[in-house]
Amino acid sequence: MALDQKTIDELKSALLKEKEELEKNLERIAKPVNKNTGEYKPTFSDIGTDRDENASEVEQYTDDLPVEFALEKKLKDVLGALSDMEKGTYGICENCQQEISLDRLRANPSARTCIKCG
């Protein structure tokens, strides 16, 4: 089941929308290091200088870090899927090299693996 151009365009549109949302969410808590690769650096808020304010800064940073990591990973998956589209390898499981089902791609356009391998 090779994907037709209409389906690829539909999935690409979904990926581009998701990319834009991920970048907006990331930029609330991090600064881009390299947007082409989806790398961001978490920001450290400067709330103030007293002890309680410093504790709040550290707490906010440690709360943001796992969120930033998860968003960055998802963004890298989206960028990888868009790159695969350009190379003509989109929709192929990176583990077993079999086609990823259209239902899975519609549910998660950045899927890198088929149901069996995922």
Steps between C-alpha positions, in 0.01 A plus 500: 500500500698797380370836615348713226591868467166619638552297819861617533386862461233447767751349742761767420246771580430334836874475571561867416214605729637283781851641442371855536314417824801320647730792419258748663478287814875450515573870460296569815752307711815478284709679241571344161858381453440358152145503362600278208584214737242585768757576768402739779662617821277545807480854631566587861259767627647782706230560760714678755798477729370399840504141620129429435518650152808293419321186622205587272736542204655158557159339552367651176811386312470142628127498415568626146791265424304176444232689306768655278658157449168339397406785264848500344484122443160530333625790285799289388259220403293747295812641331616145429167413338513814285855410398391146416229646276763697312716187460207282397539268800201623701271230637769232527568350844853584610533161675358239262490703176133408444232755413331676791122468475309802375279489812810533720638785289168684510488461879867598538653645181847504658494126581843347433401139557216264410260365763701179546828684561355797684 
